[in-house]
Amino acid sequence: MISVLGYARLISNNSETNNMTNPFKSTEVARFIADRVEALAHRKTQNEIAAEAGFPNANFISILKSGKSKLPLDRVPSLAKALEVDPAYLMRISLEQSVGVTAAKAITEIFGSPVTASERAWLDELRDASGNSDPRITARGRTTLRGIFGK
C-alpha cells in the first residue's frame, strides 16, 4: 500500500518527468501549432505541413505540438506559410518561447514588433498619404480607422 506522501512523490515525479520530456508543452507556440494543424486537417496532413515547412522529419510537427522542442526561429517563416498564419505573430510567440518573455520584450522594445506584409503595406500607405510627415494619431483618425474595421 502506498502512503499519501508516497503518492504525492509519485505524482510529483511524473509531473517532473513530463516537464523534462515536454518542457515547452504549456507555451503558446505549442498550443498554436496544435490548433492550426487541427484546423487545417481537412485540407492538409501533418506530413504535408512538415514538408511545406521544410522539415526533413515529418515527426517534428508532433514534437513541436507536444512541447518536446522549441520552434527554431529560422523556421518561423516557412512554418507560418505552411500553417497559413501571420508570420509576425508566430515570430513573436516563438521569440518568447526561445528566449523567454522578458528577453523577448527587451528585443521588441529595441527592434520593434515584427509586422506582417499587410501591416507593412498599411504603414507604407500611411507614409505616402501623409507625405512622410509622421502624423500623430488623433481621436478622429483613430475613430476613422476603427470604423473601417467595424469597431
Summary of the structure (lengths in Angstrom):
residues: 151
radius of gyration: 21.1
end to end distance: 61.3
largest distance: 78.7
contacts: 362
relative contact order: 0.09
helix: 70%
strand: 0%
